Amino acid sequence: MARWEEGARERLVLAALDLFTEQGYDATTVAQIVDRAGVTKSTFFRYFPDKRELLVAGQDALSALLAEGIAGAPEDATPLDAVAAGLARAATMMGPGVRERGLRMRAAVAASTELQERDALKSVGLSVAMTDALVARGLPDVIAHLAAELGVLAFKRGYAAWLEADGAEHTDAEHTDAEGLAPYALAALRELQAASVALS
């Protein structure tokens, strides 16, 4: 078996998520994951230091895209417009394969307290990435942090709606499968922005 087998990382993630769902996180071993994925144990450790890290696969890339989108927003963009640009940029990595993985991940996380804690840490990482990018635009820390938290919440709500829409027919042009996650995340951000008015 080739050491650098193409697609091994994605197969490892999917195999692990399936096993976590089927038999629980604690009962799943690295040996079982590599067997299900059809790769060697050395290939596993090339990508992941341990099985916990499978849950955060792709987080660094997602954080980088969020930050890039915010940095590339027009100079006169409001904080939430900049966040919207970050969400739109991040959505470019959310293709059909990510949706498939997301559906499996949701089931695995629901079945494991440890994975739920790990999933919560992902949100913290995304918030930090967006906050830093907004501060770099010259925003005060408190405003940057608040906008970033709204961005994380919009991402999570939009992502959940996108997963729920799997295979559904959409008549709203703003929510078509071809456009992926972006319209869902941006709609969630608009909804949160409108709801925030009721807080004052």
C-alpha positions in Angstrom: 0.0 0.0 0.0 1.4 3.4 -1.0 2.5 5.5 1.9 1.3 8.8 0.3 -2.0 7.4 -0.9 -4.3 10.1 -2.4 -7.4 10.9 -0.3 -6.1 9.2 2.8 -6.7 12.1 5.1 -10.4 12.4 4.1 -10.9 8.7 4.3 -9.4 8.6 7.8 -11.8 11.4 9.0 -14.9 9.7 7.5 -13.9 6.3 8.9 -13.3 7.7 12.3 -16.6 9.6 12.3 -18.5 6.4 11.3 -16.8 4.4 14.0 -17.4 7.0 16.7 -21.1 7.0 15.8 -21.4 3.2 15.6 -19.5 2.2 18.7 -18.6 5.3 20.6 -15.5 7.5 20.7 -13.9 5.8 23.7 -14.3 2.3 22.2 -12.7 3.3 18.9 -9.0 2.7 18.4 -6.6 4.1 15.9 -6.1 0.6 14.6 -9.8 0.3 13.8 -9.8 3.7 12.1 -6.9 2.8 9.8 -8.4 -0.6 9.0 -11.7 1.0 8.1 -10.0 3.7 6.0 -7.7 1.2 4.3 -4.4 2.9 5.1 -1.5 2.2 7.4 -1.0 3.4 10.9 2.0 5.5 9.9 -0.3 7.3 7.4 -2.7 8.1 10.2 0.1 9.7 12.3 1.3 11.6 9.3 -1.9 13.6 9.5 -3.0 13.4 13.1 -1.2 13.1 16.4 -4.2 11.2 18.0 -7.8 10.4 17.3 -9.0 13.6 19.1 -7.5 15.7 16.3 -9.7 14.2 13.7 -12.6 16.4 14.9 -10.7 19.6 14.1 -9.6 18.5 10.7 -9.7 21.6 8.4 -10.0 24.1 11.2 -6.8 25.9 10.4 -7.8 26.3 6.8 -11.2 27.5 7.8 -9.8 30.1 10.2 -7.4 31.3 7.6 -10.2 31.8 5.0 -12.3 33.7 7.6 -9.4 36.0 8.3 -8.6 36.5 4.6 -12.2 37.4 3.8 -12.3 39.9 6.6 -8.9 41.4 5.6 -10.1 41.7 2.0 -13.3 43.5 2.8 -13.6 47.2 1.6 -12.0 49.7 3.9 -15.4 51.4 4.6 -17.1 48.1 5.4 -18.9 47.9 8.8 -17.7 45.3 11.3 -20.5 43.0 10.3 -20.0 43.6 6.6 -16.4 42.5 7.1 -17.5 39.4 9.0 -19.9 38.7 6.1 -17.0 38.8 3.7 -15.1 36.4 6.0 -18.1 34.0 6.0 -18.4 34.1 2.2 -14.7 33.4 1.8 -14.8 30.5 4.3 -17.8 29.0 2.5 -15.7 28.4 -0.6 -14.2 25.3 1.2 -17.7 23.9 1.9 -18.4 21.6 -1.0 -20.5 18.4 -1.1 -17.7 16.4 0.5 -17.7 18.7 3.5 -21.5 18.4 3.8 -21.2 14.6 3.8 -18.5 14.8 6.5 -20.6 17.3 8.5 -23.6 15.0 8.6 -21.4 12.2 10.0 -19.7 14.5 12.4 -23.0 15.8 13.8 -24.0 12.2 14.6 -20.6 11.4 16.2 -20.5 14.6 18.3 -24.0 14.0 19.6 -22.9 10.6 20.9 -19.8 11.8 22.8 -19.3 14.3 25.6 -15.6 14.5 24.8 -16.3 15.3 21.2 -18.8 17.9 22.2 -16.1 19.6 24.3 -13.7 19.4 21.4 -16.3 20.9 19.1 -16.7 23.8 21.5 -13.0 24.5 21.2 -13.4 24.8 17.4 -15.7 27.7 18.0 -13.2 29.4 20.2 -10.5 29.1 17.5 -12.8 30.6 14.8 -13.7 33.5 17.1 -10.0 34.3 17.8 -9.2 34.2 14.1 -12.0 36.6 13.3 -11.3 38.9 16.2 -7.6 39.2 15.3 -8.5 40.0 11.7 -11.0 42.7 12.8 -8.5 44.2 15.2 -6.0 44.3 12.4 -8.5 46.5 10.5 -8.4 49.0 13.3 -11.5 48.1 15.3 -11.5 48.4 19.1 -11.1 45.0 20.7 -14.5 44.9 22.3 -16.3 45.6 19.0 -14.0 43.2 17.1 -14.8 40.5 19.7 -18.5 41.0 19.6 -18.6 41.0 15.8 -16.5 37.8 15.7 -18.9 36.1 18.2 -21.8 37.0 16.0 -19.9 35.6 13.1 -19.2 32.3 14.8 -22.9 32.0 15.8 -23.9 32.9 12.2 -21.5 30.3 10.8 -22.9 27.6 13.2 -26.5 28.4 12.5 -25.9 28.6 8.8 -23.9 25.4 8.8 -26.7 23.6 10.6 -29.3 24.9 8.2 -27.1 23.8 5.3 -26.8 20.3 6.7 -30.6 20.1 7.2 -31.2 21.2 3.6 -29.2 18.1 2.3 -31.1 16.7 -0.6 -34.0 19.2 -0.2 -35.5 21.1 -3.1 -35.1 24.9 -2.8 -37.3 27.4 -4.6 -35.5 30.4 -3.0 -32.7 31.4 -5.4 -30.7 32.5 -2.3 -30.6 29.0 -1.0 -29.6 26.8 -3.8 -27.4 23.7 -3.5 -25.0 25.0 -6.1 -24.1 28.0 -4.0 -23.3 25.9 -1.0 -23.0 27.2 2.6 -22.6 31.0 1.8 -26.3 32.0 1.5 -27.2 30.1 4.7 -24.4 31.7 6.8 -25.1 35.2 5.4 -28.8 34.8 6.0 -28.1 33.7 9.6 -25.8 36.8 10.1 -28.6 39.1 8.8 -31.0 37.5 11.2 -28.7 37.9 14.2 -28.0 41.5 13.2 -31.8 42.2 13.2 -32.3 40.3 16.4 -29.6 42.3 18.2 -31.6 45.5 17.8 -34.1 44.0 20.3 -31.3 43.9 22.9 -31.2 47.6 23.4 
